[in-house]
């Protein structure tokens, strides 16, 4: 067996970093070189991510970027928007392969980035070099990429709901989306509105019609073959920890039967989506995909002639770290759905 591929995780104390560690510690093809943290340097990984206690002797550290580059084959950024681009740009310039879990390299247009993220992009020259990490559409490009931008969590669920129809050139107008997300999507550092006790007994909309994942969804739909006029998206915080559920209604360019719609989605993901389960006799739900890299999708055509799709993912895995690890496998010619891959693990039920 060849030497393991060396991976460093920058910003590894957050929920996304914890999931990267959990997956890669059980992936024989990879070895974690560094799990970085300025605040937690010297702390055992299991002291922060309690599920990993006793499974590794790895400690968080704060090495120099030169040492990280020397001892790593791939850098994965699990850093906040803005800080991620500033930190990762040095490694990109140094020729290292990089996967970014933040939103900093998802959009190709710097003005769009400024509008949705409310500050100038620190390295707009790198945007054209980034490959959007939707493995169901861009697997071949990801395999040869130096820089991969993992899609956002809500964007992933909505992308999966729309992608087969978008790739067939069938979408028109402005899709209408309602999406619910668990509290872990807000990150490990809570605020007054994201702290779980303040949301455990309520349903609260937020960022109504102005969620920052909107432009990347429109960008991917256009790349797939269906230019859209916009996206009417209402995100909602739900009283669960893990999971995203989206309900999508979209105008179609022509009449389709339910049989044709089911076949379109089944055939598309049979070829492109080893982690997408197309359901025909039950509804998607968050409990059955929590803790996994799988998605559930069910598509219908209503009496109004519109496409109606429900999709669910785990926001931290298929919507974040898991999808980043998918790209990591593809970048090294490996099968992310192989039996030895931690991405193939099933979840728990109930």
N, C-alpha and C positions, 0 to 999 in steps of 0.2 A: 504494500500500500504506500502511496506517495505521502510526503509530509503534509500534515494538516495545513489548511489555509488560515493564515493569521488574521484575526479580526479585532479591531479596537472599537469600543463603544464610547462615544463622547457624550457625557451627560447621562450616566447610567443609573442614577438614583431614582429617577421618576418611574411612573408606571410603564411607559414604553420601554425604558431601559431595562426594567425588571423582566419584561416579557422577552426582550432580546436575549438576556442572560439565560432565562429558563429554557428557551429553545436551543440556543447554541451550545449550552453545556451538555446537551444530549444529542448533538449532531456530530458524528464521528469525523466528518470531513473538515471540520473547523475547530480552531483553537482560539480562545479569547486571549489576546495579548495584553490589553489594558481595558479596564472599566473605569473611566475617569470621573472624578468629582473633586472640585476645589474644597468644598465644605466638609466632605466625609473622607478625606485622604487618610489611609491607614485603617479604616473601618472595614471589617469583614463584610463581604457581600450579603451574607445571611443575617447580619445585624440590621440591615435596612429592608431587604426582601426576605421576610421570615420563612417563606416557602422554600427558600434555597439554603437555609441553615443546615450545615452538615454535609451538603452536597458538593462543596468546593472550598478550597483554601484561598481562593482569590480574594484580594482586598481592593477597595477603591484606591485610586492613586491620582496624582496630578503631575504626570511627567511632562517634559518639554515636547513641543510639537516635533522637534527634530528626532527625539527618541521614539515617539509614536510612529513617525514616518519610516524610520529605520527598521522597526520591528513589526510592522503591519503590512499586510497585503491589501486590505480593504479597511476603510474607515466608515463607520456608521454614525451619523449624527442623530442624537435624540435630544436636541437642544431647542430652546424657544425660537419662534420666528424672529428674524432680524439678527440675533446673536449667532444663529446657525450659519447663515451665509458668510458673516464676517470670519467665523472660525474655520469653516470648511474650505473657503477659497484658497487658503495657503496650501492645503493638501492637494487641491485640484491643480494648482500651479506647479506643485512639486511632482505631478504625474501620478499621484495615487488614485486608485479607484474609490469612489465615494458614493454612499447611499444616504440620502437625507430624508428624515421622517418629518421635518417641518414643512411649512408652505413656501419656503424661500426660493425654490427652483422649479415650482410646478407650472408657473405661467411664463409664456414666451415673451410677453409684452410688458416692459417695465412700467409703462403708464397705467396699465391695468393693475399691476402689483401695487403701485402707489395708491390707487383709488381704493382698493379693497383692504390693504394692510396698513394704510394711512402713514406711510413713510417711504422715502426713496430707497430703492434697492441699492445695496452697497456695491454690487458687482453685476451690473446689467449686461456686461459683455459675456457672462457665462450662461445666460438664460437660453440662448440658441443651442448651446452644447448639451443641455440637459435632456434626458429622456424621461418622459412621464411613465411612472412605474405601474401602469395598469397591465398586468401580465396577460390578461385575457385578450388584449388588443396588440400590445407592443412587445411580445415575448422575444421576437427576433432582434429588435433594436436594443432591448435591455441586455441581451447576451453580449453585445459588442460595445456597450456603453462604458464610458469612464465615470459619468455622473448620472445617477438615477434619483429622481424625486418621487418618493412614495406618495400616493394620493392621500387626500384627507379622508377621515373616517366617514363622514356623511357623504362625501363625494363618491367613495367606493360603493356604498349601498345604492346610491342613485345611479351611478354608472352601470352597475350590474343590472339594475332594473331596466335601463334604456338601451344598453349596448347592442343586443341582437337586432332590435328594430332600427336603431341608428345605423348599424352596419349595412342593413338592407336598404338604406335610403328612404325609410318610410315615415320618419318623424317630421312633423310640421308645427309651426306656431310656438306657443309658450307652454311647456308642461307645467302642471300644478302638482306640488309635492308637499306632503306633510310628513315630518320625520320626528321620531322620539328617540332620545338617547339617554344612556345611563350616566350616573354621576362620575364614574371613572374617566369619562371623556374630558372632564374639566381639569384633570391633572392632580398631582399629589398635594399641591399647595392650594387650600381651599379659600374661597371668598364668601361674603355674606349670602350670595345667591347660589353658590355651587356646593357649599358645605352640606353633606348628606342629611343631617338632621333637619335642616331648613327646607329640604326638598322631598323628604321621605313621605310626607302626607299630602303632597300637592302635585299638580301638573302645571308647568309654567312655560309659556312661549318666550322666546328670546331671539334677538337679531332678526326680527321678522322682516322678510324680503331683502335682507342685506347681509346674509351670512357669507363669510369670506370664501367658502368652497364653491360658490356659484360660478365664478369665471372658469374654474378648471373643469367643471361639468360641461359647460357650454363649449369649451375648447376641445374636450375629448369627443363630444357628439359630432362636432365639425370634422375632426380628424377621422372619425369612423365613417362619415358619409352623409350626415344629416345636420345641416346648419339650422340652428334654432333662433327664434326671435327673442329669447330670454328665458328666464326660469322664475316661476312664482313659488317660492320656497319658504315654508314656515317651520323652523325647528322648535322642538319642545323638549324641555328637560323632564324626564320621567323618574319615578321613584324606584329605580332599580340601579344596581351597581354596574353591570356589564350589559352591552347589547345596543344595537340600533335597529329600529324598524321604520321603513319608509313605505308610504303609499303614494304611488305615482299615477297620474292621469295625463295622457298625452294624445294630441291629435294625430291621426294617421293620414297619409297621403292617398289612400285608397281603401276600399272595403276589404276586410279580412274576416274569415270565419274563425271560430274558436279552434277548430282542428288545425287550421293553417298557423294560427298564432302559437299554439302549443308545440307544433312541429318546428317552427322557427327557433323558439327558445331551446328546445331539447337538442336540436341538431347543432346550433351554434356552440353551446357549452359542452356538448359531447366532444367537439374538436378542440376547443380552446380553454375550457374551464374545469380542470380536474377538481377544483375546490368549490364548484358551484353545483348545488343540488336543485334541479328543476322539479318542482312539485306539481302533481296533477290531481291528487285526491285529498290533500289536506293543506292547511294554511301555514305559511312561515311563522315562526315564533322565536323569541330570543333565547328561551331556555334550552332549546335543542342544539344551538350553535355556540353557547357561552363557553369560553375556554378553548375554542377551536379556531382553526383557520378556514372553516367552511362557511359558505353562505347558502341561504335558502331563498328561492325565487319562485313566484307563481304569477303567470301572466294570463290575462283574459281580455276579450273584447266585449264591451258592454252594449246594451241596447242603443246607447247614444253613438255607437260606432267608434268610440275612443278606446285606446289601449289603457288598461288598468293593471298595474303591477304592484305586488307587495314583495319586499325583499328584506331580509334580516342578515346581520353580521355581528360578530363580536368587535366592538370598536377598537379594542387594544390589539387584536390579532389580525384578522383579515382587514380591519380598518387602520392598521398601524404596523406594529412590529412584525407580525406574521407575513404581511405583504412585502415588507422590506426584506425578510429572509427569503421569500420566494425569489425576489430579484437577485439576491446573493447567490442562490443555487444556479439560476440561469446564467449569471455572469461567469460562472466557472464550468459551464457545460454539464451541470448536474440536474437530475430530475427532482424538483421540489416535492413531488407527490410519491416518491419512492417509499417502500415499506420501512426503510431505515430512517426516513426523514421525520423529525418531530412534528412537522406540519401535518402529517397524516393522522395524528392522534385524534381519536373521537373524544367528544366531551362526556359529561356525566348526565344521566337521566334517572330520576328527576333531579 
